[in-house]
Amino acid sequence: MRAALLLSCVSCVSLVLLACAASAPTEPPAAAAEPATPLPPADAGAAKPDAAPDAPGKPKNDCKLAPMTDVADVTPAFLVHAPPATAPRATTGGALSGQYTIDKATVYLPSGAAGLIDPRASSGTINGWAIFSGTDYRLRLTASFTIASVLGPQTQGVDTSSQGGFTVSGSALTLDHACDATIDDEADYTFTDDGGGRATLLIKTPTPYGDTYLELEAAKD
């Protein structure tokens, strides 16, 4: 699925788990010898024409979205994924339209990492909002996680602004980024908006220890 929505937020958990699995530090690689004569830049002497506004692969804008000052930080819950007792709710789709503000979040860590991390001692904050209008979206998210692990506290953060177009198919959400880099990733994005003033976005990311889930619940203004 082509989308980068909050992927770095989920990936930070995966990086923590990979760090916990390391049994011992490795020796740093030897520094490569510098050439006797520095090589000139690849574009030395070449003209630098201005990129066309709509050139393929070029951002259409800088993705600098104004923050919403009235959006409060949310403290996520950390759990180890252990279905069916401990698992995110199934998403059902719906119609994405309007402004959404995150007011609850849950991180489901992979079941295979149960012996490497302590979800009860983990902590973090998330602050985010999204606006869906027609086929366009805007999104702003900041997050900071500290995962308690066998190697000690592992801290990761994310600061994301994104906007562009979106499509839905059932409960699946696909984003077509207009300003930030569009990448191919392995995350699955699903959602629920039943029209009752609440919505849920679920991000599922595979790791060597099983799937990680980030469940973001939001109030719809």
C-alpha positions in Angstrom: 0.0 0.0 0.0 1.4 3.4 -1.0 1.2 5.5 2.1 3.4 7.0 4.7 0.7 8.0 7.2 2.2 7.7 10.7 4.4 4.8 9.6 7.4 6.3 11.4 5.4 6.3 14.6 4.8 2.6 14.3 8.3 1.9 13.0 9.8 3.4 16.1 8.4 0.5 18.1 9.9 -2.0 15.6 13.3 -0.3 15.9 13.1 -0.7 19.7 12.3 -4.4 19.4 15.2 -4.9 17.1 17.5 -3.2 19.5 16.3 -5.4 22.3 17.1 -8.5 20.3 20.8 -7.6 19.9 22.9 -9.8 22.2 26.1 -7.8 22.0 27.5 -4.6 20.4 29.3 -5.1 17.2 32.7 -3.6 16.3 32.3 -0.4 14.2 33.5 -0.8 10.6 36.9 0.5 9.7 36.8 3.9 8.2 37.4 4.0 4.4 40.6 5.7 3.3 40.1 9.1 1.7 41.3 9.5 -1.9 44.4 11.5 -2.3 42.5 14.0 -4.5 38.9 14.9 -3.5 36.4 14.1 -6.2 34.4 17.0 -7.6 30.7 17.1 -7.1 28.7 15.1 -9.6 27.0 18.2 -10.8 30.1 20.4 -10.9 29.9 22.9 -13.7 26.4 21.8 -14.7 23.6 24.2 -15.0 20.9 24.0 -12.4 17.6 24.8 -14.0 14.6 25.4 -11.8 12.4 22.4 -11.4 9.0 22.6 -13.0 6.2 22.9 -10.3 4.6 19.7 -11.3 7.7 17.7 -12.2 7.3 14.0 -11.5 8.6 13.0 -8.1 8.9 16.6 -6.9 6.9 17.9 -3.9 4.1 20.4 -4.8 4.6 22.2 -1.6 6.6 22.0 1.6 3.9 20.4 3.8 4.2 23.0 6.4 0.8 22.8 8.1 -0.2 25.3 10.7 -0.6 23.6 14.1 -4.0 23.5 15.9 -3.2 25.1 19.2 -6.3 23.7 20.9 -5.3 20.0 20.4 -4.2 18.4 23.6 -1.5 15.7 24.1 -2.8 12.2 24.5 -1.1 9.5 26.7 -1.3 6.2 24.8 -1.8 2.8 26.5 0.8 0.2 25.8 -0.3 -3.5 25.5 1.2 -6.7 24.2 -0.9 -8.0 21.3 -2.5 -11.3 22.6 -5.7 -12.0 20.6 -8.6 -12.4 21.2 -8.4 -11.0 24.7 -6.0 -8.1 23.9 -6.4 -6.9 20.3 -7.7 -3.8 18.5 -11.3 -3.7 17.4 -12.1 -4.7 13.9 -12.5 -1.7 11.6 -15.7 -1.3 9.5 -15.0 1.7 7.2 -17.5 4.4 6.6 -17.3 8.0 5.1 -14.3 10.1 6.0 -15.3 13.7 6.1 -14.6 16.6 8.4 -12.1 17.4 11.1 -10.8 14.7 13.4 -8.8 15.2 16.6 -7.0 12.3 18.3 -8.1 11.9 21.9 -7.2 8.3 22.7 -4.4 6.0 21.5 -3.3 2.4 22.1 0.0 0.8 21.0 -0.3 -3.0 20.6 3.3 -4.4 20.8 4.0 -7.7 19.0 3.3 -10.9 20.9 6.8 -12.3 20.2 8.4 -9.4 22.1 6.6 -10.1 25.4 9.8 -11.2 27.1 11.8 -8.2 25.8 9.6 -5.2 26.8 7.4 -4.1 29.7 4.3 -2.3 28.4 3.3 -1.2 31.9 6.5 0.7 32.4 6.4 2.3 28.9 5.1 5.8 28.3 4.6 8.4 25.6 2.5 11.2 24.2 0.7 11.7 20.9 -0.8 14.9 19.4 -2.6 14.9 16.1 -5.4 15.9 13.9 -6.7 15.2 10.3 -9.1 16.9 8.0 -10.8 15.0 5.1 -12.7 17.0 2.5 -14.0 15.5 -0.7 -11.0 13.4 -2.0 -8.3 15.5 -0.2 -6.8 15.2 3.3 -4.5 17.2 5.6 -2.8 15.6 8.6 -0.5 16.7 11.4 1.0 14.3 14.0 3.7 14.4 16.7 4.5 11.6 19.0 7.2 10.5 21.5 7.5 7.0 22.9 9.7 5.5 25.6 9.6 1.7 25.6 10.8 -0.1 28.7 13.0 -2.9 27.5 15.6 -5.4 28.7 18.2 -3.0 27.5 16.7 0.0 29.4 14.4 2.8 28.1 14.3 3.1 24.4 13.0 6.5 23.1 11.7 7.3 19.7 9.8 10.2 18.2 8.0 11.4 15.1 6.9 14.8 13.7 4.8 14.4 10.6 2.9 16.8 8.3 1.1 15.4 5.2 -1.5 16.3 2.7 -2.8 15.1 -0.7 -5.5 12.9 -2.0 -7.1 9.7 -0.5 -9.3 6.8 -1.5 -11.1 4.2 0.5 -12.2 0.6 -0.3 -14.3 -0.9 2.4 -12.4 -0.1 5.6 -9.0 0.2 3.8 -7.5 3.7 3.5 -4.9 4.7 0.8 -3.2 8.1 0.7 -1.7 9.8 -2.4 0.8 12.3 -1.0 1.2 15.6 -2.6 3.9 17.3 -0.5 5.8 14.7 1.5 7.7 11.8 -0.1 5.4 8.9 -1.2 7.0 5.6 -0.4 6.1 1.9 -0.7 5.7 0.4 2.8 4.3 -2.7 4.4 1.8 -1.1 6.7 -1.9 -1.6 6.3 -4.3 1.3 7.1 -7.9 0.7 8.0 -10.5 2.9 9.7 -14.0 3.2 11.2 -16.3 6.2 10.9 -19.9 5.2 11.7 -21.2 8.8 11.5 -21.7 9.0 15.3 -19.1 11.7 15.9 -16.2 9.2 16.6 -13.6 7.6 14.3 -10.8 5.1 14.6 -7.6 4.7 12.5 -5.7 1.4 12.8 -2.2 1.0 11.5 -0.8 -2.5 11.2 2.9 -3.0 10.6 4.7 -6.4 10.4 7.9 -6.9 12.5 10.1 -10.0 13.1 8.2 -10.5 16.4 4.7 -10.3 14.9 2.4 -7.5 14.0 2.4 -4.1 15.7 -0.8 -2.1 15.9 -1.3 1.6 16.5 -4.9 2.4 17.2 -5.8 6.1 17.1 -9.3 7.2 18.2 -10.6 10.6 17.3 -13.4 13.0 18.0 -15.1 14.4 14.9 -15.8 18.2 15.0 
